[in-house]
Structures are given as structure tokens and as C-alpha cells.
Amino acid sequence: MKRLALAACFALGTCAALPAQQTSLLMFAPAAQPSAPTPAVNCTLLPELALPAAPSESFAFPSPKPALPDAPAPPHPTSPNDEGYRWDLAVGYEYIHFDSSQFSANLSGLHTDLTYNLNSWVGLEGNVISAWGGQINGERTKYVLFAGGVRVGWGPTRKRLSPWAHVLVGGVHLNPQVARESKNSVALQAGGGADWAYNSRVSLRAEADYVRTTLYSSTQNNFQIGLGAVIHF
């Protein structure tokens, strides 16, 4: 019995000493070495192994630009030069002051003018003026002027106001007859005016002219002014 009891005590003591021995063995075990770093790959020598670069901003999709406003529509032409009309027909009122050594008279009437425009600068013009005044020696005064010549314009312009000048040569007929003198004479007309474009087809005109005649064996220097409208076609 004593031997059996001693054997049991020895077994218990051996089991208790085993955990302490394992702890002391762990203290003398060599420390774990850190793992060696992985050598970096030289991407210059091996470009195939290089990581793809991050997308650059230069390859990014451009941001949409704001839409521009629509361009304004071109203005409608207001001058006959913009449409390229060739003919001008003018009709209007005419006032004439005639003064000679035989008599003086103020006459009112109608003027008609037709111009063919060769271009924006030069045109061929013809006009007829008929006017009536008071009575002299029992006869009513009557004045008829017909002439043709050249009209010079301002050229191509988009402005409403277009000045011009003209020189015309023709004849004049004046009633009454005085002391067996001729009622007819050569006439020189020179002056100018301006057209104000109401639209591309119609303009308003104002003009003034100097008129030289040779009636009654003398020379007359008179003037006339007119207002009217012009049709372009």
C-alpha cells in the first residue's frame, strides 16, 4: 500500500511540473526573424510589369460648353441700293420763280422725273415740268421745261438719306408771247436733292435747281424747288 501511494504522488508531481517546463523552453527559443522585403521590380527594364498609370486629366471627356445664342437675323434692307432697282420714277409738286426783263411770275405745277441707274453712282435722267401762274397782258402764264442729262448719286449705302446731284440740258416753253419774241429757248438745269427711303420701294424726295434760259433776246437766271415721292422698280 505504501508503494502504491508513493507512485501516485510521484505521478501527480510530474504532471504539475510539465507546464512550467514548456514555458521556460519557450523563453529560450530563438526569436522569429522578420520576413525579408520583396525586391522592387525595375519597371524601366521590364515595362511589361509596370502598373497601368492613372488616367490623366488630358484624356478626360471635355465638359460640355454652354450653347451659344442664335445669331440675330440680318436687317431687312431699307435702301433701294440693297435691292438693286434700276429705275426711279419721281412725281411731285414744283414751284418756279421766273424773272426776266419783260415780266416776273411765280408758278406752281407738277414735275415728272424718270431715271435709269447704270450703277449705284451714275444714272441717265429725263424730266418734264409743267407749271402755271397768274395772268400777264390778259394771258395766263404757262411754263414747260423738258431736259435730259446725268444724275450722280451717293453710291452704295444702307442709310435712309441718299443725296444726289444732276446736270441736264433741254428746252423751255413760256407763255405769254412778248413783242413777237419766241416762246421757246434752250435751258440748262443744274442742282441736286436728297431721297429719304420710306422703304425699299418708295422714297420721299426734295430738290432745288438753278435754271438758265435765253428768252426775249436776253438771259434769265431763275430757280425752282420741288417736293415729291419716288418709286423704285
C-alpha positions in Angstrom: 0.0 0.0 0.0 2.8 2.4 0.8 4.4 1.7 -2.5 1.1 2.4 -4.4 0.6 5.7 -2.5 4.2 6.8 -3.3 3.7 6.0 -7.0 0.5 8.1 -7.2 2.2 11.1 -5.5 5.1 10.9 -8.0 2.7 10.8 -11.0 0.8 13.9 -9.7 4.1 15.8 -9.2 5.3 15.0 -12.7 2.1 16.3 -14.3 2.3 19.6 -12.4 5.9 20.2 -13.5 5.2 19.8 -17.3 3.5 23.2 -17.9 6.3 25.1 -16.1 9.0 23.4 -18.2 7.2 24.3 -21.5 7.1 27.9 -20.5 10.8 28.0 -19.8 11.6 26.3 -23.1 9.6 29.0 -25.0 11.7 31.7 -23.3 14.9 30.2 -24.7 13.5 29.7 -28.3 15.1 31.9 -30.9 13.0 35.0 -31.9 11.2 34.8 -35.2 13.1 36.8 -37.9 11.0 39.4 -39.9 10.3 38.4 -43.4 12.6 39.9 -46.0 11.1 42.7 -48.1 10.2 41.8 -51.6 12.6 43.3 -54.0 11.1 46.0 -56.2 10.9 45.3 -59.9 12.7 47.7 -62.2 9.9 48.8 -64.5 12.4 50.7 -66.7 14.0 47.4 -67.7 10.7 45.5 -67.8 7.9 47.8 -69.0 5.6 44.9 -69.3 5.5 44.6 -65.5 4.7 48.3 -64.9 1.4 49.1 -63.4 -1.0 51.0 -65.6 -0.9 54.7 -65.0 -3.9 56.5 -63.6 -5.9 58.2 -66.3 -4.7 61.7 -67.0 -6.9 64.7 -66.9 -6.0 65.4 -70.5 -7.8 62.2 -71.6 -10.9 63.1 -69.6 -14.0 63.8 -71.5 -14.3 67.6 -72.1 -17.1 69.3 -70.2 -19.9 70.4 -72.5 -19.8 74.1 -73.5 -22.8 76.2 -73.0 -24.9 76.7 -76.1 -24.4 80.0 -77.8 -27.5 82.1 -78.6 -28.8 82.1 -82.1 -27.3 84.8 -84.3 -29.7 87.7 -85.0 -31.4 87.8 -88.3 -29.9 90.2 -90.8 -31.7 93.5 -91.0 -34.1 94.0 -93.8 -32.9 96.4 -96.5 -34.3 99.9 -96.3 -32.4 101.4 -99.2 -33.2 100.8 -102.9 -29.4 100.2 -103.3 -29.8 97.0 -101.3 -32.4 95.6 -103.8 -30.6 96.7 -106.9 -33.5 98.5 -108.6 -32.6 100.2 -111.9 -35.5 102.6 -112.4 -36.6 105.6 -110.4 -39.9 107.3 -111.2 -40.5 110.6 -109.3 -43.6 112.7 -109.3 -44.3 115.8 -107.1 -45.0 119.4 -106.7 -42.8 122.1 -108.3 -42.5 125.8 -107.5 -40.8 128.1 -110.1 -39.8 131.7 -109.8 -39.3 133.3 -113.3 -37.8 136.7 -113.7 -37.0 138.5 -116.9 -36.7 141.9 -118.4 -40.3 141.7 -119.6 -42.1 140.3 -116.6 -41.8 138.3 -113.4 -44.0 135.4 -112.3 -44.4 132.8 -109.6 -45.6 129.5 -111.0 -46.8 126.2 -109.4 -47.1 122.8 -111.1 -46.1 119.3 -111.4 -42.8 117.6 -112.2 -42.2 114.1 -113.5 -38.7 112.6 -113.5 -37.6 109.2 -114.8 -34.0 107.9 -114.1 -32.3 104.7 -115.3 -29.5 103.8 -112.9 -26.4 102.5 -114.7 -25.0 101.6 -111.3 -25.0 102.8 -107.7 -23.3 106.1 -108.7 -24.5 107.2 -112.1 -27.9 107.4 -113.8 -29.4 108.7 -117.0 -32.2 111.1 -116.2 -35.0 112.9 -118.1 -37.7 115.2 -116.6 -40.7 117.3 -117.6 -42.0 120.2 -115.5 -45.3 121.9 -116.2 -46.4 125.0 -114.1 -49.0 127.7 -114.2 -49.1 131.2 -112.8 -51.1 134.5 -112.8 -52.2 136.4 -115.9 -50.0 138.9 -117.8 -51.4 141.0 -120.6 -54.6 139.1 -120.4 -52.9 135.7 -120.8 -52.2 133.1 -118.1 -48.6 132.3 -117.7 -47.6 128.8 -118.5 -44.1 127.2 -118.1 -42.9 123.9 -119.6 -39.4 122.6 -119.1 -38.1 119.4 -120.6 -34.5 118.2 -120.2 -32.2 115.2 -120.0 -28.8 114.5 -118.6 -26.8 112.7 -115.9 -27.5 112.2 -112.3 -24.7 111.3 -109.8 -25.7 109.6 -106.6 -24.0 108.9 -103.3 -23.1 105.3 -104.2 -23.9 102.1 -102.2 -25.3 103.0 -98.8 -27.5 101.4 -96.2 -28.5 104.8 -94.8 -32.0 106.1 -95.4 -30.9 109.5 -96.7 -29.2 109.5 -100.1 -28.1 112.8 -101.6 -27.6 113.3 -105.3 -26.8 116.0 -108.0 -27.7 116.3 -111.6 -27.0 118.4 -114.7 -29.5 118.4 -117.6 -29.8 120.2 -120.9 -33.1 120.8 -122.8 -35.6 123.4 -123.7 -38.3 125.7 -122.2 -41.6 127.0 -123.5 -43.1 130.1 -121.8 -46.4 131.8 -122.4 -47.4 134.6 -122.9 -45.6 135.8 -126.0 -44.0 139.2 -125.7 -43.3 141.7 -128.6 -43.0 139.0 -131.3 -40.3 137.2 -129.3 -40.1 133.4 -129.4 -41.8 131.5 -126.6 -39.1 128.8 -126.8 -35.5 128.7 -125.6 -32.6 126.4 -124.7 -32.4 125.6 -121.0 -29.7 124.5 -118.7 -30.8 122.9 -115.4 -28.3 122.1 -112.6 -28.9 121.3 -108.9 -29.5 118.4 -106.6 -31.5 117.0 -103.8 -31.9 114.0 -101.4 -34.1 110.9 -101.2 -35.3 109.6 -97.9 -36.1 105.9 -98.1 -39.5 105.2 -96.6 -38.9 101.5 -97.5 -37.0 99.7 -100.3 -39.6 100.6 -102.9 -40.7 104.2 -102.0 -38.7 107.3 -101.1 -39.5 110.9 -100.4 -37.6 113.5 -102.4 -36.7 117.2 -102.0 -34.7 119.0 -104.7 -33.7 122.5 -105.8 -32.4 123.6 -109.2 -30.8 126.6 -111.0 -32.3 127.1 -114.5 -30.7 129.3 -117.2 -32.7 130.3 -120.2 -32.3 132.7 -123.2 -35.8 134.1 -123.8 -36.6 137.6 -125.2 -33.1 138.0 -126.6 -31.6 138.0 -123.1 -30.5 135.7 -120.4 -32.6 134.6 -117.4 -31.2 133.0 -114.2 -34.0 131.5 -112.2 -34.6 128.8 -109.6 -37.1 126.1 -108.8 -37.8 123.8 -105.9 -39.7 120.6 -105.7 -41.1 118.0 -103.2 -42.4 114.6 -104.2 -42.2 110.8 -104.0 -40.0 108.3 -105.8 -41.0 104.7 -106.8 -38.1 102.3 -107.3 -38.5 99.3 -109.6 
